[in-house]
Amino acid sequence: MSKIYLIDVTNRDGVQTARLGLAKLEKTMINMYLNEMGVFQSEFGFPTTRHEINYLNANIELAEIGVIKPLRLGGWIRAIPGDVETAYRNVPKIKHLNLSISTSDQMINGKFQGRKTRKDVIKDMTSAVDAARAHDPESIGVNAEDASRTDINYLIEFGLAAKEHGAVRIRYCDTLGFDNPFTIYNNGRMLAEKIGLPIELHCHNDLGMAVGTSIAGAMGVIDGGQDAYINTTINGIGERAGNADLIAIILAVLKSKDMEEKYKLGGKVKLNMAWKICKFVSYAFDVPIPINQPGVGVNAFAHESGIHADGVLKDPENYELYNYEELGRGDPELVETGRAISTGEYGGISGFSHVMSKLPVPIKFPSRERANEILELVRFANVESQKPLVEDELVFIAKYPGIAKKLLTLTPLT
């Protein structure tokens, strides 16, 4: 039976959001949380972008030693042979690539300005796939940007060409959020049937339908006989109005009416990681979780109306479709109102050692020299993120100082 798999693109599409960004350590923590949660793949960055090189290689090293595993780490590049070669020069051990090119007539005419035809787009894409295959990656996905505004027959031709040259998935990009659940269901099913490859659904929220279109598209792909891969971002962060929210997608697949029989998640996803990962991403981006966000918003389990309060007190299932504990919620959040010792870019060894000794799993250092080495990395991490590090970041630096050093090293152009 075909399944639904999750490819989270927070570390690629999410960080492209205007006015927002993440430190490399924060991106790494997201990959670790996604791995712990059971997400299939993280589109973890841009292997052609110079400031990403150390971060990408460091995360692949974490995968090799089993820290980020079995999560797949996929890079995004343009479908250009030159980008393929740059990617492998910068990140030689990368195993998963998504090659992207625009396919709609709007983009061919309005973006390429007459420099390309439909045939040129397919030629460029297949040349890039051939170049990637020469490096023997484990998977190559091909992205049709603006697929929802692309002629479906041309999209099939594009997909068949990608398949012939060795692509294992086609990404259907609803780049402008133009689709609705009905149109994307039909297109997803037709592409799955005609191309015979798994289809990714990459939906934006410009019309407020990203979650609905993603789910409907996945249903169409599965009805067409192929696995569906839904692209998500944590808290729906993304360009313009955002992308399909990771937790809302998981809830829709697990809890929506009549989904459980035919449209199942591939692999075991730990929904109880939801609260932790959403809180961290909210903190890292400095963007509050909307009050009405499914599952993790502050009002997701709040009841005030007399009828609702009475009903939920009698039986929570009267007015709650799922339990807050399923999402890892329910523990009290403590706010220190007395003396507080923190550590950061100007912290000293005494305060730092105190903070580390008070972690849930206390960390004590074998020597003052070792403590100073880790403190120095913590200082640099704080300089990069410009916010206090969370406990998991402190633990990561203490456990993997060599990798942390790589994450904190940027090499400017000279």
C-alpha positions as CSV (number, residue, x, y, z in Angstrom):
1,M,0.0,0.0,0.0
2,S,1.3,3.5,-0.9
3,K,2.1,5.7,2.0
4,I,2.6,9.4,2.9
5,Y,6.1,10.5,3.9
6,L,7.2,13.9,5.3
7,I,10.0,16.0,3.9
8,D,10.4,19.1,6.1
9,V,11.8,22.1,4.3
10,T,12.2,24.5,7.3
11,N,15.9,24.7,6.9
12,R,15.6,25.6,3.2
13,D,12.3,27.2,2.4
14,G,11.6,28.4,6.0
15,V,14.9,30.3,6.2
16,Q,14.1,32.1,2.9
17,T,11.3,33.9,4.6
18,A,11.8,37.7,4.4
19,R,13.2,39.2,7.6
20,L,13.8,35.8,9.3
21,G,16.8,33.5,9.6
22,L,18.5,30.8,11.7
23,A,22.0,30.3,13.1
24,K,23.7,27.2,11.9
25,L,23.5,25.6,15.3
26,E,19.8,26.3,15.3
27,K,19.4,24.6,11.9
28,T,21.3,21.6,13.3
29,M,19.1,21.4,16.3
30,I,16.0,21.3,14.0
31,N,17.6,18.4,12.1
32,M,18.1,16.6,15.3
33,Y,14.5,17.2,16.5
34,L,13.1,16.1,13.1
35,N,15.2,13.0,13.3
36,E,13.9,12.2,16.8
37,M,10.4,12.9,15.6
38,G,10.6,10.3,12.8
39,V,10.4,12.7,9.8
40,F,11.6,11.0,6.6
41,Q,13.8,13.8,5.3
42,S,15.0,17.3,6.0
43,E,15.8,19.6,3.1
44,F,18.7,20.9,5.2
45,G,20.2,23.7,3.0
46,F,21.9,24.9,-0.1
47,P,25.2,23.1,-1.0
48,T,26.0,25.8,-3.6
49,T,25.9,28.6,-0.9
50,R,29.3,29.3,0.6
51,H,28.2,30.1,4.1
52,E,26.3,26.8,4.3
53,I,29.3,24.6,3.5
54,N,30.6,24.0,7.1
55,Y,27.1,23.5,8.4
56,L,26.1,21.0,5.7
57,N,29.3,19.0,6.1
58,A,29.0,19.0,9.9
59,N,25.5,17.7,9.7
60,I,26.5,14.9,7.3
61,E,29.2,14.0,9.8
62,L,26.6,13.8,12.5
63,A,24.6,11.5,10.3
64,E,27.7,9.3,9.7
65,I,28.3,8.8,13.4
66,G,24.6,8.1,14.0
67,V,23.5,11.2,15.7
68,I,21.2,12.3,12.9
69,K,20.0,9.0,11.6
70,P,17.8,7.7,9.9
71,L,16.7,11.2,8.8
72,R,17.8,11.8,5.3
73,L,19.6,15.1,4.6
74,G,18.7,16.6,1.2
75,G,20.2,19.6,-0.5
76,W,18.4,22.0,-2.8
77,I,20.0,23.3,-6.0
78,R,19.0,24.7,-9.3
79,A,18.7,22.2,-12.1
80,I,21.9,23.3,-13.7
81,P,24.9,21.0,-14.3
82,G,27.2,23.8,-12.9
83,D,25.3,23.8,-9.6
84,V,25.6,20.0,-9.4
85,E,29.4,20.2,-9.7
86,T,29.6,23.1,-7.2
87,A,27.4,21.1,-4.7
88,Y,29.7,18.1,-4.9
89,R,32.8,20.2,-4.7
90,N,31.5,21.9,-1.5
91,V,29.7,18.9,0.1
92,P,31.3,15.8,-1.5
93,K,29.4,13.3,0.7
94,I,25.9,14.6,0.1
95,K,23.6,11.7,-0.8
96,H,20.3,13.3,-1.6
97,L,19.6,16.2,-4.0
98,N,16.5,18.1,-5.2
99,L,17.1,19.8,-8.6
100,S,14.7,22.7,-9.2
101,I,13.6,24.5,-12.4
102,S,10.5,26.6,-13.3
103,T,8.0,24.9,-15.7
104,S,5.0,27.2,-16.2
105,D,4.6,29.4,-19.3
106,Q,4.3,32.3,-16.9
107,M,7.8,31.6,-15.6
108,I,9.3,30.7,-19.0
109,N,8.0,34.0,-20.5
110,G,8.1,36.2,-17.4
111,K,11.2,34.9,-15.5
112,F,13.4,33.5,-18.3
113,Q,12.4,36.4,-20.6
114,G,12.3,34.3,-23.8
115,R,15.8,32.8,-23.2
116,K,14.3,29.4,-22.8
117,T,11.5,27.3,-24.3
118,R,9.7,24.3,-22.9
119,K,12.2,22.1,-24.6
120,D,15.1,24.0,-23.2
121,V,13.7,23.5,-19.6
122,I,13.5,19.8,-20.1
123,K,17.0,19.7,-21.6
124,D,18.5,21.7,-18.8
125,M,16.8,19.5,-16.2
126,T,17.9,16.2,-17.7
127,S,21.4,17.5,-18.2
128,A,21.5,18.3,-14.5
129,V,20.1,14.9,-13.5
130,D,22.7,13.3,-15.6
131,A,25.4,15.3,-13.9
132,A,24.1,14.4,-10.5
133,R,23.9,10.7,-11.4
134,A,27.6,10.7,-12.3
135,H,28.3,11.3,-8.5
136,D,26.2,8.2,-7.6
137,P,23.8,9.8,-5.0
138,E,21.2,7.7,-3.2
139,S,18.3,9.8,-4.5
140,I,17.6,12.6,-7.0
141,G,14.3,14.5,-6.9
142,V,13.3,16.9,-9.6
143,N,11.3,20.0,-8.7
144,A,8.8,21.6,-11.1
145,E,8.5,25.1,-9.8
146,D,5.1,26.7,-10.4
147,A,3.7,23.3,-11.3
148,S,0.2,24.3,-10.4
149,R,0.3,26.9,-13.2
150,T,1.9,24.5,-15.7
151,D,0.1,22.7,-18.5
152,I,-0.5,19.2,-17.1
153,N,0.5,17.5,-20.4
154,Y,3.8,19.3,-20.4
155,L,4.2,18.5,-16.7
156,I,3.8,14.8,-17.6
157,E,6.4,15.1,-20.4
158,F,8.7,16.8,-18.0
159,G,8.2,14.1,-15.4
160,L,8.7,11.3,-17.8
161,A,12.0,12.8,-19.0
162,A,13.2,13.1,-15.4
163,K,12.3,9.5,-14.8
164,E,14.1,8.3,-17.9
165,H,17.3,10.0,-16.7
166,G,17.2,8.6,-13.2
167,A,15.1,10.8,-11.0
168,V,13.3,8.9,-8.2
169,R,10.6,11.6,-7.3
170,I,8.9,14.6,-8.9
171,R,8.1,17.6,-6.8
172,Y,4.9,19.3,-7.7
173,C,5.3,22.8,-6.5
174,D,2.2,24.9,-5.8
175,T,4.6,27.8,-5.6
176,L,2.0,30.5,-5.3
177,G,-0.6,28.6,-3.4
178,F,-2.8,28.6,-6.5
179,D,-4.2,25.1,-6.2
180,N,-7.3,24.1,-4.2
181,P,-7.9,20.6,-2.8
182,F,-9.9,19.5,-5.9
183,T,-7.5,20.6,-8.6
184,I,-4.4,19.3,-6.8
185,Y,-6.1,15.9,-6.2
186,N,-6.7,15.5,-9.9
187,N,-3.2,16.6,-10.9
188,G,-1.5,14.5,-8.3
189,R,-3.4,11.4,-9.3
190,M,-2.8,12.0,-13.0
191,L,0.9,12.6,-12.5
192,A,1.3,9.4,-10.4
193,E,-0.6,7.3,-13.0
194,K,1.1,8.8,-16.1
195,I,4.7,9.2,-14.8
196,G,4.8,6.2,-12.5
197,L,7.0,7.9,-9.8
198,P,6.3,9.0,-6.3
199,I,5.1,12.6,-6.2
200,E,6.0,15.4,-3.7
201,L,3.5,18.0,-2.8
202,H,5.0,21.4,-2.0
203,C,2.2,23.8,-1.2
204,H,2.3,27.5,-0.1
205,N,-0.4,29.2,1.9
206,D,-1.2,32.3,-0.1
207,L,-4.9,31.4,-0.2
208,G,-4.9,29.8,3.2
209,M,-5.2,26.2,1.9
210,A,-1.6,24.8,2.1
211,V,-2.5,22.0,4.6
212,G,-5.7,21.1,2.8
213,T,-4.1,21.1,-0.7
214,S,-1.2,19.1,0.6
215,I,-3.4,16.4,2.0
216,A,-5.7,16.3,-1.0
217,G,-2.7,16.1,-3.3
218,A,-1.3,13.2,-1.3
219,M,-4.6,11.4,-1.5
220,G,-4.6,11.8,-5.3
221,V,-1.1,10.5,-5.6
222,I,-1.9,7.5,-3.5
223,D,-5.1,6.8,-5.5
224,G,-2.8,7.0,-8.5
225,G,-0.7,4.1,-7.1
226,Q,2.4,5.9,-5.8
227,D,3.9,7.1,-2.5
228,A,3.2,10.7,-1.7
229,Y,5.8,13.0,-0.1
230,I,4.4,16.1,1.6
231,N,6.7,19.1,2.1
232,T,6.2,20.9,5.4
233,T,7.7,23.6,7.6
234,I,7.5,23.9,11.3
235,N,4.9,26.4,12.5
236,G,4.1,26.9,8.8
237,I,7.1,29.4,8.5
238,G,7.8,30.2,4.8
239,E,7.9,32.8,2.1
240,R,5.0,35.2,2.0
241,A,2.0,33.5,3.8
242,G,4.1,30.4,4.6
243,N,4.0,26.7,3.8
244,A,2.1,23.7,5.0
245,D,2.5,23.3,8.7
246,L,4.3,20.1,9.9
247,I,2.1,19.4,12.9
248,A,-1.2,20.3,11.1
249,I,-0.3,17.8,8.4
250,I,0.5,15.1,10.8
251,L,-2.7,15.7,12.7
252,A,-4.7,15.7,9.5
253,V,-3.3,12.4,8.4
254,L,-3.7,10.8,11.9
255,K,-7.0,12.3,13.0
256,S,-9.0,13.3,9.9
257,K,-12.2,11.5,9.0
258,D,-11.6,8.3,6.9
259,M,-7.9,8.9,6.5
260,E,-6.6,6.1,8.6
261,E,-7.7,3.2,6.4
262,K,-6.1,4.2,3.1
263,Y,-3.9,7.2,3.6
264,K,-1.3,6.3,6.2
265,L,2.0,7.8,7.2
266,G,5.1,5.8,6.3
267,G,7.3,5.1,9.3
268,K,6.5,5.9,12.9
269,V,6.2,9.6,13.7
270,K,6.4,10.7,17.3
271,L,3.6,13.3,17.7
272,N,4.7,13.9,21.3
273,M,7.7,15.8,19.9
274,A,5.3,18.4,18.5
275,W,5.3,20.9,21.4
276,K,9.1,20.7,21.8
277,I,10.0,21.3,18.2
278,C,7.4,24.0,17.7
279,K,8.5,25.9,20.8
280,F,12.2,25.7,19.7
281,V,11.4,27.0,16.2
282,S,9.3,29.8,17.5
283,Y,12.2,30.8,19.8
284,A,14.8,30.4,17.1
285,F,12.9,32.5,14.5
286,D,11.6,34.8,17.2
287,V,8.1,34.4,15.8
288,P,5.3,33.6,18.3
289,I,3.2,30.5,17.6
290,P,-0.3,31.8,16.5
291,I,-2.8,31.6,19.3
292,N,-5.1,29.4,17.2
293,Q,-2.3,27.1,15.7
294,P,-3.6,23.5,15.5
295,G,-2.3,21.4,18.3
296,V,0.3,23.8,19.7
297,G,-1.4,27.2,19.8
298,V,-2.1,28.5,23.3
299,N,-5.8,28.2,22.7
300,A,-5.7,24.8,21.0
301,F,-7.1,23.2,24.2
302,A,-8.6,26.3,25.9
303,H,-12.3,26.3,26.7
304,E,-14.3,29.3,28.0
305,S,-17.9,29.0,26.6
306,G,-20.2,27.5,29.3
307,I,-21.5,24.8,27.1
308,H,-18.0,23.8,25.9
309,A,-16.4,24.0,29.4
310,D,-19.2,21.8,30.8
311,G,-18.9,19.3,28.0
312,V,-15.1,19.0,28.1
313,L,-15.2,18.6,31.9
314,K,-17.6,15.7,31.5
315,D,-15.6,14.1,28.7
316,P,-12.7,15.8,26.9
317,E,-13.7,14.0,23.6
318,N,-16.9,16.1,23.6
319,Y,-14.9,19.1,22.4
320,E,-11.4,17.9,21.7
321,L,-10.5,15.8,18.7
322,Y,-7.2,14.7,20.2
323,N,-5.5,14.9,23.6
324,Y,-3.0,17.6,24.5
325,E,-0.7,14.9,26.0
326,E,-0.4,13.3,22.5
327,L,1.5,16.4,21.4
328,G,3.8,16.5,24.4
329,R,2.0,19.3,26.1
330,G,0.8,19.4,29.7
331,D,4.0,19.9,31.8
332,P,4.1,23.2,33.7
333,E,6.4,25.9,32.4
334,L,8.4,27.4,35.2
335,V,9.6,31.0,35.1
336,E,12.3,32.0,37.6
337,T,11.3,34.9,39.7
338,G,14.2,34.9,42.1
339,R,18.0,34.7,41.4
340,A,18.9,33.6,37.9
341,I,22.3,32.7,36.5
342,S,22.7,32.5,32.8
343,T,25.6,32.2,30.4
344,G,26.3,33.8,27.0
345,E,28.8,35.8,25.0
346,Y,30.1,37.6,28.0
347,G,29.7,34.7,30.5
348,G,32.5,33.6,32.8
349,I,33.6,30.2,33.9
350,S,31.9,30.2,37.3
351,G,28.4,31.1,36.0
352,F,28.9,28.7,33.0
353,S,29.9,25.8,35.2
354,H,26.9,26.5,37.5
355,V,24.4,26.5,34.5
356,M,25.8,23.2,33.1
357,S,25.6,21.5,36.5
358,K,21.9,22.4,36.8
359,L,20.8,20.9,33.5
360,P,18.3,18.0,33.7
361,V,21.3,15.7,33.1
362,P,24.1,17.7,34.8
363,I,27.3,18.2,32.9
364,K,30.6,18.5,34.8
365,F,33.9,18.9,33.2
366,P,37.0,16.9,33.9
367,S,39.2,20.0,34.1
368,R,39.0,23.8,34.1
369,E,40.7,23.8,30.7
370,R,37.9,21.7,29.2
371,A,35.3,23.9,30.7
372,N,36.9,27.0,29.2
373,E,37.1,25.3,25.8
374,I,33.3,24.6,25.8
375,L,32.5,28.0,27.3
376,E,34.4,29.7,24.4
377,L,32.2,27.7,21.9
378,V,29.1,28.7,23.8
379,R,30.1,32.4,23.6
380,F,30.6,32.2,19.9
381,A,27.2,30.4,19.5
382,N,25.6,33.1,21.4
383,V,27.2,35.8,19.3
384,E,25.9,34.1,16.1
385,S,22.3,33.6,17.4
386,Q,22.1,36.7,19.5
387,K,19.9,35.0,22.0
388,P,20.5,32.7,25.0
389,L,21.1,29.1,24.1
390,V,18.5,26.5,25.1
391,E,19.5,23.5,27.2
392,D,19.7,21.2,24.2
393,E,22.1,23.5,22.4
394,L,24.4,23.7,25.5
395,V,24.4,19.9,25.7
396,F,25.1,19.6,22.0
397,I,28.2,21.8,22.3
398,A,29.5,19.9,25.3
399,K,29.0,16.5,23.6
400,Y,30.2,17.5,20.1
401,P,32.6,20.4,20.5
402,G,34.5,19.5,17.3
403,I,31.3,19.6,15.2
404,A,30.1,22.7,17.1
405,K,33.3,24.5,16.1
406,K,32.6,23.7,12.4
407,L,29.1,25.0,12.7
408,L,30.3,28.3,14.2
409,T,33.1,28.8,11.6
410,L,32.2,31.1,8.6
411,T,34.8,31.8,5.9
412,P,34.1,35.2,4.3
413,L,35.1,35.9,0.7
414,T,38.7,37.1,0.4
